[in-house]
């Protein structure tokens, strides 16, 4: 469970948390162009042992791995997604 935010701070959320066999698998944030990783960085602390943190960006020039977060082009990642 995540701790409450201090007074005066905005809400934090991510777009998706996928679960497989009852365990978190991916923590995913989606963006059009922005590469802001703060929400993922916050929540990845709670899931880092069981879930990969990934930022999917529609308009991304190059993929990165930044502070434990995979920043990937959304179209390529989604095309390689298995069911």
C-alpha positions, 0 to 999 in steps of 0.5 A: 500500500502506498503512503498518503501524500503530504498536504498540498501535493497533487494526486499521483497516478499511473495509467496501468498496472498489469497483473499476471498470476496475482503479481504486478507485472508492468507499471505503465504510464502513457504520454503523447510527447512528454517524458515526465517520469515522476509518477512512475518513479514514485510508484515504482518504489513499491513495485520494483521487485515484481513489476517493470516500470515503462513510460510509453510515448507516442512521439519519441525520438529514441528509447531510453532507460532512465532511473530504473524506468524504460522509456519506449516508443508506444507503437513498437512496444504495443506491436510486440505485446503478447496476449 
